[in-house]
């Protein structure tokens, strides 16, 4: 019978067989889904233990529809019989934007003997000490979406620089009348690794276009905030030749409509309301998704590690996207769903079971356990 103490004595470091090189990546778990990030040659593995497992999901920022749908999607996936057999308990906690509160929550689960904790970090640099405590206790940590700056835990994330740069920004530039003029950049929550990395991608692409001038505002990934800062920017600058928004981008299309701003290309997220805004207002643009289905992807990875599987130490998920001209009702947008619904519910490349229906997702709650 497995016990945490035996696990500590047996092998307690991450990759703890950290293996490196291409040979180490050859036999990783579900390689078509858990794709090693560029330049990553190390893997993460733990000694397998007997299930079912006690797992916690520790979310940070609250009040963001994407986070809420992620929680619902994770719960829905965990309740499917084929997955529930491996999960003795799934405890979900959202701590808000306080880093200390999130670390305390993770510590509580470590001390309570949970087998694994999956989490979206509030701040990427603040988790070194709790990672060490997890290693000592034998608790598997999986950091996703906004990953920690540490290779000592499994990290799962889109390749944010390419996501916001070569995919979103390049598409917007391609759809401009000419690659020059003024572009409004609507950023996310400051101090967050996701915002940081996305902006690196934007800057990298726009560096190729010296005729483009940028104005930056902070939208905090919140639709209301995005609409306000976009409206304010239009009032000050009068005209933009394009808009590039990280998330909460329905606020951009709302601001364009409310101010009577001319139709110009807009790059944004995959919220239903944003996609509908592009289609209904004939706005050229692109919807780029980081699906809330990252939650089940992280949970499945935690279970795989607990079962003794090996994964790349940093995983980049594929990036679904669609331009306005190619958007299809019932596929890319859903008139019967709320504006806040994320239209890409999962990662099909990771298996049909990772894409959940709107009804299955909406039946769940976002409340803490």
N, C-alpha and C positions, 0 to 999 in steps of 0.2 A: 504494500500500500504506500503510495507516495505521500510524503509530508514536506512542508516548506523547509524544515530543518535538513532533511536529507538532500533536498535540492540545493540548498546553500552549500552543503559540504561537497556535493558531487561536481557541480560546475556553476560558478557564479561570476561570470563576466559575460558580456554580451557577445555576440558573435563569438561569444565568450568562447566561442570558437570564432574569433574573427578570422575568417579566411579571406584571402585576397587573390586577385588575378582572374582572368577569364575562365579558368577551369573551375573556380569556385562558383561562378555564376551559371555554369552549364546545367546544373541540376537543381535550380531553385524552384520554389513552389509557383505553379501557374504562371510561367514566364510571359505568356501573351497578355496577361493582365497586370502583373506586378513587374513592370518594366524597369530595369536599372537605370537610374539617372545618368546622364552623360558624365563620363569620367569616373563613375563609381565602379570599383572592382572588389569591394568588400561585401561580405554577407553577414547576416544576423541569424543566430540559431541558439536554442536553449535545449536542455535535456527534456525529452518528452515526459509528460505526466498524465496521469489518468483523469479523465473527465467524469461527469460534466463540470464546467468551470464557473466560478464566480467572477464576473467581469463588470467593471464600472465604465461609464461614459461620462467624462467631466468636460462639459462645455464651459466656455468663458462668457463672452459678450451675449447679452440677452436682448430681446426686442427686435432682432433681425430675422425677417421671414425665412431667409435661407437656413439659418441655424435651426429655426423651429421645424422646418420641413426635414432637415437632416435628422433631428431627434425622432420625429415620427417615422421616417423611413427606416432608421436603425431598429426601432422597436418592432415595426411591421416585419422586417426581415427576420429578426430574432424569434418571432412568434411562429414562423412557419415550422411545421413539424420536423422537417429534415434538419433544421438549424437548432430548434429548441432542445433537441436531444443532447446537444453539446453544451447547453447553457443552463446551469443550475440557478443562476440569478443574473439579471441585468439591472444594475442600479444606475439611474441617470440623474445627474446633478448639473445645474447651471449656476455658476458662481458670480456672473457679472464681470465687469472689466477690472476688478481688483486682483492683481497678480498674487498677492499674499493669500487671498481667499481661495484662489484656485490651487495654489500649492498646498494649502492646509487641507483642502478636500482630497487631493491625491494622497497626501500623507495619511489621512484617516483611512482610506481604503487599503493602503499598504499595511498599516498597523492592524487592520481588521482581517488581514490574511487573504485578501482578494488575489486571484490568480493573475489578473491583468487589468490594466487601466488604459483606455484609449481616450485621447484628449486633443482639443484644439487649444494651443497655447495662447494666452493673452499677450505674452511678451516672449520673443524667441530666445532671449539671452539669460533668463532668470531661473532656469530649471536644473542647473548643474548639481546642486546639493540634493534635491529630491530624486534625481536620477541615481545618484550614489546610494541613497537610502533604499530605493527600489531594487537595485542590484543586490544589496546586502540581504534583503528580505526574500529575494526570488520572485519579485513581481515583474511581469512582463509589461513594458510600456510601449505604446504605439502612438506616435505623434502624427497628426494629419491636418491637412488643409493649410494651417499656419504653423509649419513645423518648427521645432526647436533647433537652435544652432548647435547641435551635438550629434555626432555619429555613434553615440553610445546607445541610442534607441532606434528602433525602426521608424523611419519617416516616410509618410505617404503624401504626395502633393502633386498637383499639376506642375508642369514646367512653366512657372509664372512669367519668366522673362519672354519666352516664346509666345505664351498665351496672350499677353498684353501687347507684345511687340510685333513679331513677325506675322502673327495671325490677325489680331484686332486692328492695331495701328496701321499696318501695311494695307489692309483691306480698305480702311477709311481713306487713306491717302490715294489709293487706286481709284476710289469713287469720287474724289474731288474733281472739280472742273479742270483745275491745274494744281500741281503740288506746291502751292504757295498761299500766303495769307495768314490769318490768325486762327489758331485752334485752341479751344478750351479743353483743358485736362481736368477731369473730376476725379480726385484721388479718394482713398479709403481712410481707415483709421490710422492715425499717425503712430509711429513706434512699433508697427506691426510688420513682421517680415514679409507678409503677402503684399502689402502696399509698397514696401521698399523694393521688392523684386519686380513687381509689375512696372513700377516707374522706371526701373533700369531698362526694361524691354522697350517701353515707349521712347525713352531718350535714345536708345541704340538705333531704332529705326528712323526717328526724325533727324538724327545727325546726318542722314544722307540727303536731307532736303533743306538746304540753307535758306530757302525762300519762305519757310514756315516759321512763324513766331508763335510761341505758346504762352498761355495764361493758365496758371494752376489755381484751383480751389479745392477745398476739402469737403467731401460729401459724407464721410463716415459710413459709407455703404447703406445709407438710410434714405429712402425715397423722398421724404419730406425735406430733409436737409439738402439733398441733391437739388431738388426743385428750387429751394430758396437761394442757394449759392449760384445756381445757374441763372436764375432770374436776375439776381443782383449783378452778376457779371455782364449780362446782356444790357442792363441799364447803364453800366459804366462804359462798356466798350462798343455798344450799339450793334455790332455785327461780328459774327464768327463764320469762318469758312468750313468748319467742321467741329464736331464734339467727340471726345474720347472719354468714356466714363467706365470706371471699374465696376461698381454695383450700385443698385438703387436707381438704375438709369431710366426708369419710368419717369423720374423727376425731370430728366432732360427733355423727353418728348412732351411732358406736361408743360414745361416752361416754354418750349418752342411754340406750342399751341396758345398758351395764355398771353404771350408777349407779341404774337404775330411775327415772330422771327422767320425769315425766309427758310425754305426747306433746303437743308444741306446734309451731307453724310453724318451719320451718328454710329459710333461703335459702342456696344453696351453688353449687358448681361443676358440671361435667358429667362428672366421673369416673364410670366405670361403677359402682364400689362405692358411691358416694354416692347415685346415682340408684336403684340396687337397694335401698339402705337406706331411702329414702323409700317405695318401692313395697311392699317386704316388711313394713315396720313400720307401714304406713298413716299415715305422717307427712305432714301437709299442708305444702306447701312449693313451692319453685321451683328448677330447675336452670338456671343461666345460663352460657353457654359463651363462652370465648375459645378458639377452636379452634387446635390445633397446626398446622392448615392455614395459619396465618399465615406459616410458613416458605416454602412454595411461592409464596404471594402476594408475599412480599418478593423472592424469587428471580426471579419473572416480571417484577416491576417493574424490577429491576436490568437484566435483559436488554432490556426495552423502552427504558429510558433509553440503554443502549449502542447501540441501533438508531436513536436519534434521536427517540424519542417524547417527548411532554410529559405530565407528571403534576401534579396539585395538590401543593403543597409539604407539606401535611399531609393524610393520608388517614384517614378513619374507616371501619372495617369494620362491616358489619351485626352485630347481636348476636342469635344464636340463643338461644331460651329455651323452657322448657316447665314448666308447673305439674304437680304430682303427679297431679291428676285427669285430665290429658290424656296421661300417659305410656303409650307402646305398646312392647311387647317387640319387639326386632329393629329398632326405629327409634330409641328414646330410651335403651334399655338392652339389654345383650347377656349373657345368663347364661353363654354359652360363652367369654367373654373375661375376662381378669383384672380385678380391682377397679381397677387403676391405668389401665386403658384409657380414653382420652378418647372419649366417645361421638359427639361431633361431629367428624368427621375432616377436614372441609374446608368451604369456603364455596360452596354450590350456586349462589348468586346470581352468582358469579364464573365460572360455567361448570361443566359436568358433569365436565370433566377435572380440576377442583380438588378433587373429592371422591374419596378413595382408599379401597379396601377394607381391612378389617383384615388380611387375608392379605398384601396388597401392602406394607403398612406394616411388619408384624411380620417380614418377610423381611430387613429392613435392620438395620444395626448402629448403635450410638451412639458407637463408638470414634472417637478422633481419627484423621485420616489418617496 
